[in-house]
Amino acid sequence: MGIELILKIAGIGILVAVACQLLKQTGRDDIAMITALAGIVIALMMVVNQIGSLLSSVSSIFGLY
């Protein structure tokens, strides 16, 4: 869970930023916005997955099941 997640999110951010810049320069602002939203959704899904496992660990530690 350590540095790999941060590197994956950073890689997604770099790819999305490059794609958005290229799309904006070609005049496709609407597709650039959709690309940015898709990148945000992908990154949030990765983070939510990790938060879910964290909450599962916390609940099992304190015996909340």
HTML snippet that shows the backbone in 3Dmol.js (N, CA, C, O; Angstrom):
<script src="https://3Dmol.org/build/3Dmol-min.js"></script>
<div id="view" style="width:600px;height:400px;position:relative"></div>
<script>
const pdb = `
ATOM      1  N   MET A   1       0.821  -1.190   0.000  1.00  0.00           N
ATOM      2  CA  MET A   1       0.000   0.000   0.000  1.00  0.00           C
ATOM      3  C   MET A   1       0.867   1.257   0.000  1.00  0.00           C
ATOM      4  O   MET A   1       0.332   2.350  -0.183  1.00  0.00           O
ATOM      5  N   GLY A   2       2.102   1.158   0.185  1.00  0.00           N
ATOM      6  CA  GLY A   2       2.968   2.300   0.393  1.00  0.00           C
ATOM      7  C   GLY A   2       3.136   3.216  -0.806  1.00  0.00           C
ATOM      8  O   GLY A   2       2.194   3.867  -1.257  1.00  0.00           O
ATOM      9  N   ILE A   3       4.333   3.247  -1.295  1.00  0.00           N
ATOM     10  CA  ILE A   3       4.710   4.198  -2.337  1.00  0.00           C
ATOM     11  C   ILE A   3       4.112   3.846  -3.691  1.00  0.00           C
ATOM     12  O   ILE A   3       4.000   4.709  -4.561  1.00  0.00           O
ATOM     13  N   GLU A   4       3.724   2.578  -3.879  1.00  0.00           N
ATOM     14  CA  GLU A   4       3.186   2.162  -5.175  1.00  0.00           C
ATOM     15  C   GLU A   4       1.914   2.923  -5.526  1.00  0.00           C
ATOM     16  O   GLU A   4       1.724   3.348  -6.665  1.00  0.00           O
ATOM     17  N   LEU A   5       1.047   3.089  -4.533  1.00  0.00           N
ATOM     18  CA  LEU A   5      -0.211   3.809  -4.766  1.00  0.00           C
ATOM     19  C   LEU A   5       0.051   5.259  -5.144  1.00  0.00           C
ATOM     20  O   LEU A   5      -0.603   5.797  -6.037  1.00  0.00           O
ATOM     21  N   ILE A   6       0.993   5.886  -4.477  1.00  0.00           N
ATOM     22  CA  ILE A   6       1.325   7.278  -4.778  1.00  0.00           C
ATOM     23  C   ILE A   6       1.899   7.400  -6.185  1.00  0.00           C
ATOM     24  O   ILE A   6       1.569   8.332  -6.917  1.00  0.00           O
ATOM     25  N   LEU A   7       2.750   6.467  -6.557  1.00  0.00           N
ATOM     26  CA  LEU A   7       3.335   6.502  -7.896  1.00  0.00           C
ATOM     27  C   LEU A   7       2.296   6.251  -8.983  1.00  0.00           C
ATOM     28  O   LEU A   7       2.349   6.863 -10.050  1.00  0.00           O
ATOM     29  N   LYS A   8       1.348   5.350  -8.713  1.00  0.00           N
ATOM     30  CA  LYS A   8       0.283   5.093  -9.682  1.00  0.00           C
ATOM     31  C   LYS A   8      -0.582   6.333  -9.881  1.00  0.00           C
ATOM     32  O   LYS A   8      -0.910   6.692 -11.012  1.00  0.00           O
ATOM     33  N   ILE A   9      -0.947   6.979  -8.793  1.00  0.00           N
ATOM     34  CA  ILE A   9      -1.782   8.181  -8.887  1.00  0.00           C
ATOM     35  C   ILE A   9      -1.018   9.304  -9.583  1.00  0.00           C
ATOM     36  O   ILE A   9      -1.596  10.045 -10.378  1.00  0.00           O
ATOM     37  N   ALA A  10       0.271   9.436  -9.292  1.00  0.00           N
ATOM     38  CA  ALA A  10       1.079  10.457  -9.956  1.00  0.00           C
ATOM     39  C   ALA A  10       1.193  10.169 -11.449  1.00  0.00           C
ATOM     40  O   ALA A  10       1.133  11.088 -12.266  1.00  0.00           O
ATOM     41  N   GLY A  11       1.356   8.910 -11.805  1.00  0.00           N
ATOM     42  CA  GLY A  11       1.419   8.539 -13.222  1.00  0.00           C
ATOM     43  C   GLY A  11       0.123   8.848 -13.942  1.00  0.00           C
ATOM     44  O   GLY A  11       0.137   9.349 -15.066  1.00  0.00           O
ATOM     45  N   ILE A  12      -0.992   8.554 -13.303  1.00  0.00           N
ATOM     46  CA  ILE A  12      -2.293   8.888 -13.894  1.00  0.00           C
ATOM     47  C   ILE A  12      -2.419  10.394 -14.069  1.00  0.00           C
ATOM     48  O   ILE A  12      -2.907  10.871 -15.094  1.00  0.00           O
ATOM     49  N   GLY A  13      -1.980  11.129 -13.071  1.00  0.00           N
ATOM     50  CA  GLY A  13      -2.053  12.591 -13.149  1.00  0.00           C
ATOM     51  C   GLY A  13      -1.227  13.156 -14.289  1.00  0.00           C
ATOM     52  O   GLY A  13      -1.670  14.066 -14.989  1.00  0.00           O
ATOM     53  N   ILE A  14      -0.039  12.626 -14.477  1.00  0.00           N
ATOM     54  CA  ILE A  14       0.820  13.103 -15.565  1.00  0.00           C
ATOM     55  C   ILE A  14       0.211  12.785 -16.924  1.00  0.00           C
ATOM     56  O   ILE A  14       0.191  13.634 -17.815  1.00  0.00           O
ATOM     57  N   LEU A  15      -0.286  11.555 -17.079  1.00  0.00           N
ATOM     58  CA  LEU A  15      -0.902  11.175 -18.353  1.00  0.00           C
ATOM     59  C   LEU A  15      -2.132  12.003 -18.661  1.00  0.00           C
ATOM     60  O   LEU A  15      -2.335  12.424 -19.800  1.00  0.00           O
ATOM     61  N   VAL A  16      -2.948  12.238 -17.659  1.00  0.00           N
ATOM     62  CA  VAL A  16      -4.160  13.033 -17.865  1.00  0.00           C
ATOM     63  C   VAL A  16      -3.803  14.486 -18.183  1.00  0.00           C
ATOM     64  O   VAL A  16      -4.445  15.114 -19.025  1.00  0.00           O
ATOM     65  N   ALA A  17      -2.799  15.009 -17.524  1.00  0.00           N
ATOM     66  CA  ALA A  17      -2.398  16.397 -17.788  1.00  0.00           C
ATOM     67  C   ALA A  17      -1.890  16.558 -19.216  1.00  0.00           C
ATOM     68  O   ALA A  17      -2.228  17.532 -19.889  1.00  0.00           O
ATOM     69  N   VAL A  18      -1.086  15.614 -19.679  1.00  0.00           N
ATOM     70  CA  VAL A  18      -0.580  15.677 -21.049  1.00  0.00           C
ATOM     71  C   VAL A  18      -1.719  15.550 -22.049  1.00  0.00           C
ATOM     72  O   VAL A  18      -1.784  16.293 -23.028  1.00  0.00           O
ATOM     73  N   ALA A  19      -2.621  14.598 -21.793  1.00  0.00           N
ATOM     74  CA  ALA A  19      -3.752  14.411 -22.704  1.00  0.00           C
ATOM     75  C   ALA A  19      -4.636  15.645 -22.744  1.00  0.00           C
ATOM     76  O   ALA A  19      -5.104  16.035 -23.813  1.00  0.00           O
ATOM     77  N   CYS A  20      -4.868  16.259 -21.604  1.00  0.00           N
ATOM     78  CA  CYS A  20      -5.710  17.463 -21.559  1.00  0.00           C
ATOM     79  C   CYS A  20      -5.056  18.619 -22.313  1.00  0.00           C
ATOM     80  O   CYS A  20      -5.734  19.351 -23.035  1.00  0.00           O
ATOM     81  N   GLN A  21      -3.759  18.784 -22.151  1.00  0.00           N
ATOM     82  CA  GLN A  21      -3.072  19.859 -22.855  1.00  0.00           C
ATOM     83  C   GLN A  21      -3.119  19.653 -24.365  1.00  0.00           C
ATOM     84  O   GLN A  21      -3.342  20.596 -25.124  1.00  0.00           O
ATOM     85  N   LEU A  22      -2.909  18.417 -24.788  1.00  0.00           N
ATOM     86  CA  LEU A  22      -2.972  18.135 -26.227  1.00  0.00           C
ATOM     87  C   LEU A  22      -4.375  18.369 -26.778  1.00  0.00           C
ATOM     88  O   LEU A  22      -4.534  18.925 -27.864  1.00  0.00           O
ATOM     89  N   LEU A  23      -5.376  17.951 -26.041  1.00  0.00           N
ATOM     90  CA  LEU A  23      -6.744  18.138 -26.504  1.00  0.00           C
ATOM     91  C   LEU A  23      -7.144  19.614 -26.515  1.00  0.00           C
ATOM     92  O   LEU A  23      -7.873  20.049 -27.406  1.00  0.00           O
ATOM     93  N   LYS A  24      -6.678  20.377 -25.542  1.00  0.00           N
ATOM     94  CA  LYS A  24      -7.007  21.801 -25.517  1.00  0.00           C
ATOM     95  C   LYS A  24      -6.329  22.550 -26.660  1.00  0.00           C
ATOM     96  O   LYS A  24      -6.895  23.495 -27.210  1.00  0.00           O
ATOM     97  N   GLN A  25      -5.125  22.131 -27.014  1.00  0.00           N
ATOM     98  CA  GLN A  25      -4.429  22.799 -28.104  1.00  0.00           C
ATOM     99  C   GLN A  25      -5.075  22.507 -29.454  1.00  0.00           C
ATOM    100  O   GLN A  25      -4.988  23.314 -30.380  1.00  0.00           O
ATOM    101  N   THR A  26      -5.715  21.364 -29.559  1.00  0.00           N
ATOM    102  CA  THR A  26      -6.396  21.042 -30.812  1.00  0.00           C
ATOM    103  C   THR A  26      -7.821  21.563 -30.843  1.00  0.00           C
ATOM    104  O   THR A  26      -8.528  21.379 -31.834  1.00  0.00           O
ATOM    105  N   GLY A  27      -8.252  22.212 -29.771  1.00  0.00           N
ATOM    106  CA  GLY A  27      -9.577  22.822 -29.748  1.00  0.00           C
ATOM    107  C   GLY A  27     -10.689  21.921 -29.258  1.00  0.00           C
ATOM    108  O   GLY A  27     -11.864  22.236 -29.442  1.00  0.00           O
ATOM    109  N   ARG A  28     -10.350  20.830 -28.651  1.00  0.00           N
ATOM    110  CA  ARG A  28     -11.370  19.905 -28.154  1.00  0.00           C
ATOM    111  C   ARG A  28     -11.468  20.029 -26.632  1.00  0.00           C
ATOM    112  O   ARG A  28     -11.078  19.127 -25.891  1.00  0.00           O
ATOM    113  N   ASP A  29     -11.993  21.162 -26.193  1.00  0.00           N
ATOM    114  CA  ASP A  29     -12.081  21.440 -24.761  1.00  0.00           C
ATOM    115  C   ASP A  29     -13.065  20.507 -24.052  1.00  0.00           C
ATOM    116  O   ASP A  29     -12.843  20.133 -22.901  1.00  0.00           O
ATOM    117  N   ASP A  30     -14.142  20.133 -24.729  1.00  0.00           N
ATOM    118  CA  ASP A  30     -15.128  19.266 -24.095  1.00  0.00           C
ATOM    119  C   ASP A  30     -14.556  17.868 -23.833  1.00  0.00           C
ATOM    120  O   ASP A  30     -14.819  17.280 -22.784  1.00  0.00           O
ATOM    121  N   ILE A  31     -13.796  17.348 -24.755  1.00  0.00           N
ATOM    122  CA  ILE A  31     -13.181  16.027 -24.554  1.00  0.00           C
ATOM    123  C   ILE A  31     -12.070  16.116 -23.514  1.00  0.00           C
ATOM    124  O   ILE A  31     -11.835  15.156 -22.780  1.00  0.00           O
ATOM    125  N   ALA A  32     -11.385  17.252 -23.442  1.00  0.00           N
ATOM    126  CA  ALA A  32     -10.355  17.445 -22.415  1.00  0.00           C
ATOM    127  C   ALA A  32     -10.978  17.421 -21.024  1.00  0.00           C
ATOM    128  O   ALA A  32     -10.395  16.869 -20.091  1.00  0.00           O
ATOM    129  N   MET A  33     -12.153  18.015 -20.882  1.00  0.00           N
ATOM    130  CA  MET A  33     -12.839  18.007 -19.586  1.00  0.00           C
ATOM    131  C   MET A  33     -13.261  16.589 -19.213  1.00  0.00           C
ATOM    132  O   MET A  33     -13.143  16.194 -18.053  1.00  0.00           O
ATOM    133  N   ILE A  34     -13.746  15.830 -20.177  1.00  0.00           N
ATOM    134  CA  ILE A  34     -14.139  14.443 -19.907  1.00  0.00           C
ATOM    135  C   ILE A  34     -12.922  13.604 -19.529  1.00  0.00           C
ATOM    136  O   ILE A  34     -13.011  12.727 -18.669  1.00  0.00           O
ATOM    137  N   THR A  35     -11.794  13.870 -20.165  1.00  0.00           N
ATOM    138  CA  THR A  35     -10.559  13.151 -19.847  1.00  0.00           C
ATOM    139  C   THR A  35     -10.110  13.454 -18.421  1.00  0.00           C
ATOM    140  O   THR A  35      -9.695  12.559 -17.684  1.00  0.00           O
ATOM    141  N   ALA A  36     -10.200  14.720 -18.044  1.00  0.00           N
ATOM    142  CA  ALA A  36      -9.821  15.099 -16.678  1.00  0.00           C
ATOM    143  C   ALA A  36     -10.746  14.448 -15.655  1.00  0.00           C
ATOM    144  O   ALA A  36     -10.284  13.967 -14.620  1.00  0.00           O
ATOM    145  N   LEU A  37     -12.024  14.428 -15.932  1.00  0.00           N
ATOM    146  CA  LEU A  37     -12.965  13.787 -15.014  1.00  0.00           C
ATOM    147  C   LEU A  37     -12.713  12.287 -14.913  1.00  0.00           C
ATOM    148  O   LEU A  37     -12.812  11.712 -13.829  1.00  0.00           O
ATOM    149  N   ALA A  38     -12.391  11.656 -16.027  1.00  0.00           N
ATOM    150  CA  ALA A  38     -12.096  10.224 -16.007  1.00  0.00           C
ATOM    151  C   ALA A  38     -10.851   9.942 -15.159  1.00  0.00           C
ATOM    152  O   ALA A  38     -10.819   8.966 -14.409  1.00  0.00           O
ATOM    153  N   GLY A  39      -9.840  10.784 -15.275  1.00  0.00           N
ATOM    154  CA  GLY A  39      -8.637  10.614 -14.457  1.00  0.00           C
ATOM    155  C   GLY A  39      -8.919  10.765 -12.976  1.00  0.00           C
ATOM    156  O   GLY A  39      -8.381  10.022 -12.157  1.00  0.00           O
ATOM    157  N   ILE A  40      -9.764  11.729 -12.631  1.00  0.00           N
ATOM    158  CA  ILE A  40     -10.132  11.936 -11.223  1.00  0.00           C
ATOM    159  C   ILE A  40     -10.901  10.732 -10.698  1.00  0.00           C
ATOM    160  O   ILE A  40     -10.659  10.276  -9.580  1.00  0.00           O
ATOM    161  N   VAL A  41     -11.820  10.222 -11.495  1.00  0.00           N
ATOM    162  CA  VAL A  41     -12.616   9.063 -11.064  1.00  0.00           C
ATOM    163  C   VAL A  41     -11.730   7.844 -10.855  1.00  0.00           C
ATOM    164  O   VAL A  41     -11.902   7.114  -9.879  1.00  0.00           O
ATOM    165  N   ILE A  42     -10.787   7.617 -11.758  1.00  0.00           N
ATOM    166  CA  ILE A  42      -9.887   6.468 -11.618  1.00  0.00           C
ATOM    167  C   ILE A  42      -9.045   6.588 -10.352  1.00  0.00           C
ATOM    168  O   ILE A  42      -8.882   5.613  -9.618  1.00  0.00           O
ATOM    169  N   ALA A  43      -8.512   7.772 -10.099  1.00  0.00           N
ATOM    170  CA  ALA A  43      -7.699   7.977  -8.895  1.00  0.00           C
ATOM    171  C   ALA A  43      -8.545   7.823  -7.630  1.00  0.00           C
ATOM    172  O   ALA A  43      -8.086   7.233  -6.652  1.00  0.00           O
ATOM    173  N   LEU A  44      -9.765   8.344  -7.636  1.00  0.00           N
ATOM    174  CA  LEU A  44     -10.628   8.211  -6.470  1.00  0.00           C
ATOM    175  C   LEU A  44     -11.023   6.761  -6.210  1.00  0.00           C
ATOM    176  O   LEU A  44     -11.147   6.344  -5.058  1.00  0.00           O
ATOM    177  N   MET A  45     -11.221   6.002  -7.273  1.00  0.00           N
ATOM    178  CA  MET A  45     -11.541   4.582  -7.085  1.00  0.00           C
ATOM    179  C   MET A  45     -10.385   3.848  -6.426  1.00  0.00           C
ATOM    180  O   MET A  45     -10.604   2.965  -5.597  1.00  0.00           O
ATOM    181  N   MET A  46      -9.167   4.199  -6.781  1.00  0.00           N
ATOM    182  CA  MET A  46      -8.008   3.572  -6.156  1.00  0.00           C
ATOM    183  C   MET A  46      -7.919   3.940  -4.683  1.00  0.00           C
ATOM    184  O   MET A  46      -7.609   3.092  -3.846  1.00  0.00           O
ATOM    185  N   VAL A  47      -8.190   5.199  -4.365  1.00  0.00           N
ATOM    186  CA  VAL A  47      -8.111   5.656  -2.977  1.00  0.00           C
ATOM    187  C   VAL A  47      -9.248   5.057  -2.148  1.00  0.00           C
ATOM    188  O   VAL A  47      -9.033   4.653  -1.006  1.00  0.00           O
ATOM    189  N   VAL A  48     -10.453   4.996  -2.713  1.00  0.00           N
ATOM    190  CA  VAL A  48     -11.595   4.442  -1.982  1.00  0.00           C
ATOM    191  C   VAL A  48     -11.361   2.970  -1.675  1.00  0.00           C
ATOM    192  O   VAL A  48     -11.748   2.496  -0.607  1.00  0.00           O
ATOM    193  N   ASN A  49     -10.743   2.252  -2.579  1.00  0.00           N
ATOM    194  CA  ASN A  49     -10.423   0.847  -2.331  1.00  0.00           C
ATOM    195  C   ASN A  49      -9.496   0.719  -1.124  1.00  0.00           C
ATOM    196  O   ASN A  49      -9.694  -0.153  -0.278  1.00  0.00           O
ATOM    197  N   GLN A  50      -8.502   1.570  -1.043  1.00  0.00           N
ATOM    198  CA  GLN A  50      -7.576   1.526   0.088  1.00  0.00           C
ATOM    199  C   GLN A  50      -8.258   1.945   1.388  1.00  0.00           C
ATOM    200  O   GLN A  50      -7.980   1.371   2.441  1.00  0.00           O
ATOM    201  N   ILE A  51      -9.143   2.933   1.331  1.00  0.00           N
ATOM    202  CA  ILE A  51      -9.870   3.365   2.523  1.00  0.00           C
ATOM    203  C   ILE A  51     -10.783   2.247   3.011  1.00  0.00           C
ATOM    204  O   ILE A  51     -10.927   2.046   4.217  1.00  0.00           O
ATOM    205  N   GLY A  52     -11.399   1.522   2.085  1.00  0.00           N
ATOM    206  CA  GLY A  52     -12.243   0.392   2.466  1.00  0.00           C
ATOM    207  C   GLY A  52     -11.460  -0.676   3.198  1.00  0.00           C
ATOM    208  O   GLY A  52     -11.930  -1.221   4.196  1.00  0.00           O
ATOM    209  N   SER A  53     -10.272  -0.979   2.711  1.00  0.00           N
ATOM    210  CA  SER A  53      -9.449  -1.979   3.404  1.00  0.00           C
ATOM    211  C   SER A  53      -8.974  -1.461   4.757  1.00  0.00           C
ATOM    212  O   SER A  53      -8.847  -2.239   5.703  1.00  0.00           O
ATOM    213  N   LEU A  54      -8.714  -0.174   4.861  1.00  0.00           N
ATOM    214  CA  LEU A  54      -8.330   0.408   6.148  1.00  0.00           C
ATOM    215  C   LEU A  54      -9.468   0.288   7.158  1.00  0.00           C
ATOM    216  O   LEU A  54      -9.241  -0.118   8.297  1.00  0.00           O
ATOM    217  N   LEU A  55     -10.680   0.635   6.755  1.00  0.00           N
ATOM    218  CA  LEU A  55     -11.820   0.540   7.665  1.00  0.00           C
ATOM    219  C   LEU A  55     -12.117  -0.898   8.044  1.00  0.00           C
ATOM    220  O   LEU A  55     -12.531  -1.170   9.171  1.00  0.00           O
ATOM    221  N   SER A  56     -11.910  -1.814   7.123  1.00  0.00           N
ATOM    222  CA  SER A  56     -12.088  -3.228   7.433  1.00  0.00           C
ATOM    223  C   SER A  56     -11.073  -3.685   8.478  1.00  0.00           C
ATOM    224  O   SER A  56     -11.413  -4.434   9.394  1.00  0.00           O
ATOM    225  N   SER A  57      -9.838  -3.236   8.339  1.00  0.00           N
ATOM    226  CA  SER A  57      -8.808  -3.591   9.320  1.00  0.00           C
ATOM    227  C   SER A  57      -9.112  -3.000  10.693  1.00  0.00           C
ATOM    228  O   SER A  57      -8.946  -3.669  11.713  1.00  0.00           O
ATOM    229  N   VAL A  58      -9.553  -1.755  10.716  1.00  0.00           N
ATOM    230  CA  VAL A  58      -9.868  -1.099  11.987  1.00  0.00           C
ATOM    231  C   VAL A  58     -11.033  -1.800  12.677  1.00  0.00           C
ATOM    232  O   VAL A  58     -11.010  -2.018  13.888  1.00  0.00           O
ATOM    233  N   SER A  59     -12.056  -2.152  11.887  1.00  0.00           N
ATOM    234  CA  SER A  59     -13.209  -2.809  12.505  1.00  0.00           C
ATOM    235  C   SER A  59     -12.855  -4.213  13.006  1.00  0.00           C
ATOM    236  O   SER A  59     -13.399  -4.657  14.017  1.00  0.00           O
ATOM    237  N   SER A  60     -11.964  -4.908  12.325  1.00  0.00           N
ATOM    238  CA  SER A  60     -11.566  -6.230  12.810  1.00  0.00           C
ATOM    239  C   SER A  60     -10.655  -6.122  14.039  1.00  0.00           C
ATOM    240  O   SER A  60     -10.685  -6.993  14.907  1.00  0.00           O
ATOM    241  N   ILE A  61      -9.860  -5.077  14.115  1.00  0.00           N
ATOM    242  CA  ILE A  61      -8.995  -4.893  15.280  1.00  0.00           C
ATOM    243  C   ILE A  61      -9.821  -4.633  16.540  1.00  0.00           C
ATOM    244  O   ILE A  61      -9.550  -5.199  17.599  1.00  0.00           O
ATOM    245  N   PHE A  62     -10.825  -3.776  16.413  1.00  0.00           N
ATOM    246  CA  PHE A  62     -11.638  -3.429  17.572  1.00  0.00           C
ATOM    247  C   PHE A  62     -12.825  -4.371  17.755  1.00  0.00           C
ATOM    248  O   PHE A  62     -13.604  -4.198  18.692  1.00  0.00           O
ATOM    249  N   GLY A  63     -12.973  -5.346  16.894  1.00  0.00           N
ATOM    250  CA  GLY A  63     -14.037  -6.338  17.056  1.00  0.00           C
ATOM    251  C   GLY A  63     -15.421  -5.762  16.833  1.00  0.00           C
ATOM    252  O   GLY A  63     -16.348  -6.077  17.579  1.00  0.00           O
ATOM    253  N   LEU A  64     -15.575  -4.928  15.828  1.00  0.00           N
ATOM    254  CA  LEU A  64     -16.858  -4.269  15.589  1.00  0.00           C
ATOM    255  C   LEU A  64     -17.792  -5.117  14.746  1.00  0.00           C
ATOM    256  O   LEU A  64     -18.925  -4.701  14.501  1.00  0.00           O
ATOM    257  N   TYR A  65     -17.374  -6.272  14.296  1.00  0.00           N
ATOM    258  CA  TYR A  65     -18.270  -7.120  13.510  1.00  0.00           C
ATOM    259  C   TYR A  65     -19.232  -7.726  14.450  1.00  0.00           C
ATOM    260  O   TYR A  65     -20.103  -8.490  14.036  1.00  0.00           O
TER     261      TYR A  65
END
`;
const viewer = $3Dmol.createViewer("view");
viewer.addModel(pdb, "pdb");
viewer.setStyle({}, {cartoon: {color: "spectrum"}});
viewer.zoomTo();
viewer.render();
</script>
